[in-house]
Structure formats: C-alpha cells, structure tokens
Amino acid sequence: METEQQQAESLNATLPQGAIALASPENGQIQKLPSASNTNAEWQQTAKQVADTLGKLPDYLGSFYQQYKQPIITALIILSVVVTLRVLLALIDAINDIPLLSPIFEVIGISYSGWFVFRYLIKSSTRQELFSEINTLKNQFFGN
C-alpha cells in the first residue's frame, strides 16, 4: 500500500499543476484528469460566445424581418383571419345553443329576405335602382 502511495505522489509531482494522475488497474497506464482552471476557461469561452450571439440577435431578427417583410405580414394576416373566423364560429355556435334565439334569428332572416325580394327584385325599376347602388359601391371600393 505504501509503495502505491509513493508511486502516485511521484507521478503527481511530474505532472503540470492542477492535473492529477490516476493509476488504472486494468492496463497499468496512468490517466490524467483535466485541470479545473482549463475547464473553467472553456466554460468562460462558451459563455462569451453565447453572450455575443445573444447580443447580435436583435440585428439578426431586424435583417430577417426586412428581408422577409411581405411574406411575414401575409402569414400574419392569414393567421388573423383564421383566428377571427374560429372565434366568430364559436360565438355563433354559442348563440345557437340558447334555446329561443336560434328560431328568432331564423324568422328575422326569412323576414328580411322577403322584404328584400319585395323591395328590389319584383319590379324592373327597383332592380335598376339596386344595380346602380351596387355599381356606386363598386366604384367607391375599387376606385373606378
């Protein structure tokens, strides 16, 4: 036991400071553990690289946004339309679950459809009035 301890002490004396030699019982070779200061330096270097990358992140995101501005806006508009439609359908479904509201809305819809047909579609003069209103709205909307 004493000879093994003396061998380990003599091996440790020849190694650089911070490294410890361990004797391997299988093949008699000596393994070296890395020094703690070397590992700490690696962590500091990695932390510096991460900090530099995070520091440049706003610039990267800004250039990415400038490069892909139109597709990003289009995707956000499509996503907004989908979310709005989902909310609207959920709201309509919730209203239809109220017992008397659904039949009342059906009666209102049928009544309005009847009034519209009677007001605009029966006579030729009122149809012309409807077409002129539609054309006026198209001109206002499209700018023709």
C-alpha positions as CSV (number, residue, x, y, z in Angstrom):
1,M,0.0,0.0,0.0
2,E,2.8,2.3,0.9
3,T,4.6,1.7,-2.4
4,E,1.4,2.6,-4.4
5,Q,1.1,5.8,-2.5
6,Q,4.7,6.7,-3.1
7,Q,4.3,6.0,-6.9
8,A,1.2,8.2,-7.1
9,E,3.0,11.0,-5.3
10,S,5.9,10.8,-7.6
11,L,3.7,10.7,-10.7
12,N,1.7,13.8,-9.4
13,A,5.0,15.7,-8.9
14,T,5.9,15.3,-12.6
15,L,2.5,16.5,-13.9
16,P,1.6,20.1,-14.5
17,Q,-0.1,21.9,-11.6
18,G,-3.8,21.1,-11.4
19,A,-3.6,17.7,-13.1
20,I,-4.0,14.6,-11.1
21,A,-2.7,11.2,-12.2
22,L,-4.8,8.1,-11.6
23,A,-3.5,4.6,-11.9
24,S,-5.6,2.3,-14.0
25,P,-5.7,-1.2,-12.5
26,E,-6.5,-2.9,-15.9
27,N,-3.5,-2.0,-18.0
28,G,-1.2,-0.2,-15.7
29,Q,-1.4,3.1,-17.6
30,I,-1.8,6.5,-16.0
31,Q,-4.8,8.6,-16.8
32,K,-4.8,12.3,-16.5
33,L,-7.7,14.4,-15.4
34,P,-8.0,17.9,-16.9
35,S,-7.3,20.7,-14.5
36,A,-10.1,22.8,-13.1
37,S,-8.8,26.0,-14.5
38,N,-8.8,24.6,-18.0
39,T,-12.4,23.5,-17.7
40,N,-13.3,26.9,-16.3
41,A,-11.7,28.6,-19.2
42,E,-13.7,26.5,-21.7
43,W,-16.9,27.5,-19.9
44,Q,-15.9,31.1,-20.0
45,Q,-15.2,30.9,-23.7
46,T,-18.5,29.2,-24.4
47,A,-20.4,31.7,-22.2
48,K,-18.7,34.6,-24.1
49,Q,-19.8,33.0,-27.5
50,V,-23.4,32.7,-26.3
51,A,-23.4,36.2,-25.0
52,D,-22.0,37.5,-28.3
53,T,-24.7,35.6,-30.2
54,L,-27.5,36.9,-28.0
55,G,-26.1,40.4,-28.3
56,K,-26.3,40.2,-32.1
57,L,-29.8,38.6,-32.0
58,P,-31.8,41.9,-32.4
59,D,-29.7,42.7,-35.5
60,Y,-30.3,39.3,-37.0
61,L,-34.0,39.5,-36.3
62,G,-34.2,43.0,-37.8
63,S,-32.4,42.0,-41.0
64,F,-34.6,38.8,-41.2
65,Y,-37.7,40.9,-40.9
66,Q,-36.5,43.4,-43.5
67,Q,-35.7,40.6,-45.9
68,Y,-39.0,38.7,-45.5
69,K,-41.3,41.6,-44.6
70,Q,-44.1,40.9,-47.1
71,P,-44.3,37.1,-46.5
72,I,-44.4,37.6,-42.7
73,I,-47.2,40.2,-43.0
74,T,-49.1,37.9,-45.3
75,A,-48.8,34.9,-43.0
76,L,-49.9,37.1,-40.0
77,I,-52.9,38.3,-41.9
78,I,-53.9,34.8,-42.9
79,L,-53.4,33.6,-39.3
80,S,-55.5,36.6,-38.0
81,V,-58.3,35.7,-40.5
82,V,-58.3,32.1,-39.4
83,V,-58.4,33.0,-35.7
84,T,-61.2,35.6,-36.3
85,L,-63.3,33.0,-38.2
86,R,-62.8,30.4,-35.4
87,V,-63.9,32.9,-32.8
88,L,-66.9,34.0,-34.9
89,L,-68.0,30.4,-35.5
90,A,-67.7,29.7,-31.8
91,L,-69.8,32.8,-31.0
92,I,-72.5,31.8,-33.5
93,D,-72.5,28.2,-32.1
94,A,-72.9,29.7,-28.5
95,I,-75.8,31.8,-29.7
96,N,-77.4,28.9,-31.4
97,D,-77.2,26.9,-28.1
98,I,-79.5,29.4,-26.4
99,P,-83.0,27.8,-26.7
100,L,-85.2,30.5,-28.3
101,L,-82.6,32.7,-30.0
102,S,-82.0,30.4,-33.0
103,P,-85.6,30.2,-34.2
104,I,-86.0,34.0,-33.6
105,F,-82.9,34.7,-35.8
106,E,-84.3,32.3,-38.5
107,V,-87.6,34.3,-38.5
108,I,-85.7,37.6,-38.8
109,G,-83.6,36.2,-41.7
110,I,-86.6,35.0,-43.6
111,S,-88.5,38.3,-43.0
112,Y,-85.5,40.3,-44.3
113,S,-85.2,38.1,-47.4
114,G,-88.9,38.5,-48.1
115,W,-88.6,42.3,-47.7
116,F,-85.5,42.4,-50.0
117,V,-87.3,40.5,-52.7
118,F,-90.4,42.6,-52.5
119,R,-88.4,45.9,-52.4
120,Y,-85.8,45.3,-55.0
121,L,-86.4,42.3,-57.2
122,I,-90.1,42.3,-58.2
123,K,-90.2,45.5,-60.4
124,S,-87.8,46.4,-63.2
125,S,-87.4,49.9,-61.9
126,T,-86.3,48.8,-58.5
127,R,-83.9,46.3,-60.0
128,Q,-82.3,49.1,-61.9
129,E,-82.0,51.1,-58.7
130,L,-80.4,48.1,-57.0
131,F,-77.8,47.7,-59.8
132,S,-77.0,51.4,-59.7
133,E,-76.4,51.2,-55.9
134,I,-74.2,48.2,-56.4
135,N,-72.2,49.9,-59.2
136,T,-71.8,53.0,-56.9
137,L,-70.4,50.8,-54.1
138,K,-68.1,49.1,-56.6
139,N,-66.8,52.4,-57.8
140,Q,-66.2,53.7,-54.3
141,F,-64.5,50.5,-53.2
142,F,-62.3,49.8,-56.3
143,G,-61.9,53.5,-57.3
144,N,-63.0,53.1,-61.0
